[in-house]
Amino acid sequence: MSTGAGNDTITVNVTGTGTSAVNAGAGDDTVKLDSGLGSAVVDGGDGKDTVVITNTTFGTGTYNNLKANVLNTEVLSLSAANAVVDAAKASQFTEFTLSGGGTSAITKVADTQTVNASADASISASGYVPNGGLDANEEAVSKTAYAGTLSVKASGTTTVTASASALNLTVSPVPTVSNGVTTSTASAVTLAGDVKTATITLNNGVNNSKTASADIATSVTLAPASTLDAGNKYFVALGNLTAVTLTGTGSATVTNSGTASKLASIDASGLAGKVTITGSTLGNATAGLTWTAGTLAETVKLGSALDNLTLHTSNSNYAKMDSITGFTLVADATGVLTTATAAKSDDITVKTGAGAGTAITSFAKAATGYSTTSLDAALATLGARAADNVVFQVAGNTYIFVDSSANTSTTIDDADTLIELVGLVDLDNLVLALNS
């Protein structure tokens, strides 16, 4: 069979002892091997071509058949639930697509290969070996070996469990193409696994490529914690994650209050979503980062999207001060934060304790008389005053301070809460934002 040029979809069924040959020709073609793997020879020809198979497990014969009989084809698509594949043994493919139910697994993914996941997937990089796993010499390792950079594209309501040194994750709406028109539905991806750094790109879209009438959102959720696998050997909830970079037009929820999280750097300066569909809110910023601080000294950078920040007095303290860049409050024409302008502003809440806590709504602007050039001197002055919850500015930055001891000592305790907002934020409006 030869289909010539064009983007063709070909389904191959081979019965009995028959054989077949498919030459898909030029174009981005898709060949579905409903049966016939090993008895059908497929040549994808020019273009980016995909072969779709229903195997759930792969033996040596399967890998050999793919190498011998599927030629000039770039993408291996696994449509069955709970598929398991070794990417190193299918190295002729530059992409893998996992679309079945359950949780499919792909191991030994090279830096040059990409995984597309529209269903739950466990994905590990070439060279990554978890504690207790077998290295290249088939010997068990006693410490997790980190290696590789995974490239993953995810969509749908999906959990991606990634294991590598680094992860590049792109989240996009779920596309459905019919008669040249693409309709899209929202995607919500949960990230888990064991990576040290992650760069996540979130792409919002529209519901219809021809007659768009609604924005379609994407989101990612991660909650780093030191949770180990059932054998208590390696992280499964991003316990070794140290840095996250977020870009694009979607939203991200980062809950960093898990036990012993190592996530100290969150760069959301690239989140810049806006409403794209005509209406009263056209052009307004959309949701960006929703962040709950942990116990580390965290550095957070915000972008032009609407960000929501929650910090707790037991976690965000003087000993490990959190620093936030890009926090923005929008005032009205008179310079005041109102209900209307707050909807276009970032939001910040400081709560008591470390758990659910209670929002503190008694902040005030610190009275003058403290040093505006030395943070330590300013804290010594403010710590001696009766007012416990204050905002103030020193050396071009803005600070939120909660005195944990409520005493008149000039000593600043490590447990006192101190949060830095890099740059000058209007103090009157900051008080309104904290207390609302």
Secondary structure in CASP SS format (residue, H / E / C, confidence):
PFRMAT SS
TARGET T0000
AUTHOR 0000-0000-0000
METHOD secondary structure of the structure
MODEL  1
M C 1.00
S E 1.00
T C 1.00
G C 1.00
A C 1.00
G C 1.00
N C 1.00
D C 1.00
T E 1.00
I E 1.00
T E 1.00
V E 1.00
N C 1.00
V C 1.00
T C 1.00
G C 1.00
T C 1.00
G C 1.00
T C 1.00
S E 1.00
A E 1.00
V E 1.00
N E 1.00
A C 1.00
G C 1.00
A C 1.00
G C 1.00
D C 1.00
D C 1.00
T E 1.00
V E 1.00
K E 1.00
L E 1.00
D C 1.00
S C 1.00
G C 1.00
L E 1.00
G C 1.00
S C 1.00
A E 1.00
V E 1.00
V E 1.00
D E 1.00
G C 1.00
G C 1.00
D C 1.00
G C 1.00
K C 1.00
D C 1.00
T E 1.00
V E 1.00
V E 1.00
I E 1.00
T C 1.00
N C 1.00
T C 1.00
T C 1.00
F C 1.00
G C 1.00
T H 1.00
G H 1.00
T H 1.00
Y H 1.00
N H 1.00
N H 1.00
L H 1.00
K H 1.00
A H 1.00
N H 1.00
V E 1.00
L E 1.00
N C 1.00
T C 1.00
E C 1.00
V E 1.00
L E 1.00
S E 1.00
L E 1.00
S C 1.00
A C 1.00
A C 1.00
N C 1.00
A C 1.00
V E 1.00
V E 1.00
D E 1.00
A H 1.00
A H 1.00
K H 1.00
A H 1.00
S C 1.00
Q C 1.00
F C 1.00
T C 1.00
E E 1.00
F E 1.00
T E 1.00
L E 1.00
S C 1.00
G C 1.00
G C 1.00
G C 1.00
T C 1.00
S E 1.00
A E 1.00
I E 1.00
T E 1.00
K E 1.00
V E 1.00
A C 1.00
D C 1.00
T C 1.00
Q C 1.00
T E 1.00
V E 1.00
N E 1.00
A E 1.00
S C 1.00
A C 1.00
D C 1.00
A E 1.00
S E 1.00
I E 1.00
S E 1.00
A E 1.00
S C 1.00
G C 1.00
Y C 1.00
V E 1.00
P C 1.00
N C 1.00
G C 1.00
G C 1.00
L E 1.00
D C 1.00
A C 1.00
N C 1.00
E C 1.00
E C 1.00
A E 1.00
V C 1.00
S C 1.00
K C 1.00
T C 1.00
A E 1.00
Y C 1.00
A C 1.00
G C 1.00
T E 1.00
L E 1.00
S E 1.00
V E 1.00
K E 1.00
A E 1.00
S C 1.00
G C 1.00
T E 1.00
T E 1.00
T E 1.00
V E 1.00
T E 1.00
A E 1.00
S E 1.00
A C 1.00
S C 1.00
A E 1.00
L E 1.00
N E 1.00
L E 1.00
T E 1.00
V E 1.00
S C 1.00
P C 1.00
V E 1.00
P E 1.00
T E 1.00
V E 1.00
S E 1.00
N C 1.00
G C 1.00
V E 1.00
T E 1.00
T E 1.00
S E 1.00
T E 1.00
A C 1.00
S E 1.00
A E 1.00
V E 1.00
T E 1.00
L E 1.00
A E 1.00
G E 1.00
D E 1.00
V C 1.00
K C 1.00
T E 1.00
A E 1.00
T E 1.00
I E 1.00
T E 1.00
L E 1.00
N C 1.00
N C 1.00
G E 1.00
V E 1.00
N C 1.00
N E 1.00
S C 1.00
K C 1.00
T C 1.00
A C 1.00
S C 1.00
A C 1.00
D E 1.00
I E 1.00
A C 1.00
T E 1.00
S E 1.00
V E 1.00
T E 1.00
L E 1.00
A C 1.00
P C 1.00
A C 1.00
S C 1.00
T C 1.00
L E 1.00
D C 1.00
A C 1.00
G C 1.00
N C 1.00
K C 1.00
Y C 1.00
F E 1.00
V C 1.00
A E 1.00
L C 1.00
G C 1.00
N C 1.00
L C 1.00
T C 1.00
A E 1.00
V E 1.00
T E 1.00
L E 1.00
T E 1.00
G E 1.00
T C 1.00
G C 1.00
S E 1.00
A E 1.00
T E 1.00
V E 1.00
T E 1.00
N C 1.00
S C 1.00
G C 1.00
T C 1.00
A C 1.00
S C 1.00
K C 1.00
L C 1.00
A C 1.00
S E 1.00
I E 1.00
D E 1.00
A E 1.00
S E 1.00
G E 1.00
L E 1.00
A C 1.00
G C 1.00
K E 1.00
V C 1.00
T C 1.00
I C 1.00
T C 1.00
G C 1.00
S C 1.00
T C 1.00
L C 1.00
G C 1.00
N C 1.00
A E 1.00
T C 1.00
A E 1.00
G E 1.00
L E 1.00
T E 1.00
W E 1.00
T E 1.00
A C 1.00
G C 1.00
T C 1.00
L C 1.00
A C 1.00
E C 1.00
T E 1.00
V E 1.00
K E 1.00
L E 1.00
G C 1.00
S C 1.00
A C 1.00
L E 1.00
D E 1.00
N E 1.00
L E 1.00
T E 1.00
L E 1.00
H E 1.00
T C 1.00
S C 1.00
N C 1.00
S C 1.00
N E 1.00
Y C 1.00
A C 1.00
K E 1.00
M C 1.00
D E 1.00
S E 1.00
I E 1.00
T E 1.00
G C 1.00
F C 1.00
T C 1.00
L C 1.00
V C 1.00
A C 1.00
D C 1.00
A C 1.00
T C 1.00
G C 1.00
V C 1.00
L C 1.00
T C 1.00
T H 1.00
A H 1.00
T H 1.00
A H 1.00
A C 1.00
K C 1.00
S C 1.00
D C 1.00
D E 1.00
I E 1.00
T E 1.00
V E 1.00
K E 1.00
T C 1.00
G C 1.00
A C 1.00
G C 1.00
A C 1.00
G C 1.00
T C 1.00
A E 1.00
I C 1.00
T C 1.00
S C 1.00
F C 1.00
A E 1.00
K E 1.00
A C 1.00
A C 1.00
T C 1.00
G C 1.00
Y C 1.00
S C 1.00
T C 1.00
T C 1.00
S C 1.00
L H 1.00
D H 1.00
A H 1.00
A H 1.00
L H 1.00
A H 1.00
T H 1.00
L H 1.00
G H 1.00
A C 1.00
R C 1.00
A C 1.00
A C 1.00
D C 1.00
N E 1.00
V E 1.00
V E 1.00
F E 1.00
Q E 1.00
V E 1.00
A C 1.00
G C 1.00
N E 1.00
T E 1.00
Y E 1.00
I E 1.00
F E 1.00
V E 1.00
D C 1.00
S C 1.00
S C 1.00
A C 1.00
N C 1.00
T C 1.00
S C 1.00
T C 1.00
T C 1.00
I C 1.00
D C 1.00
D C 1.00
A C 1.00
D C 1.00
T E 1.00
L E 1.00
I E 1.00
E E 1.00
L E 1.00
V E 1.00
G C 1.00
L C 1.00
V C 1.00
D C 1.00
L H 1.00
D H 1.00
N H 1.00
L H 1.00
V H 1.00
L H 1.00
A H 1.00
L H 1.00
N H 1.00
S C 1.00
END
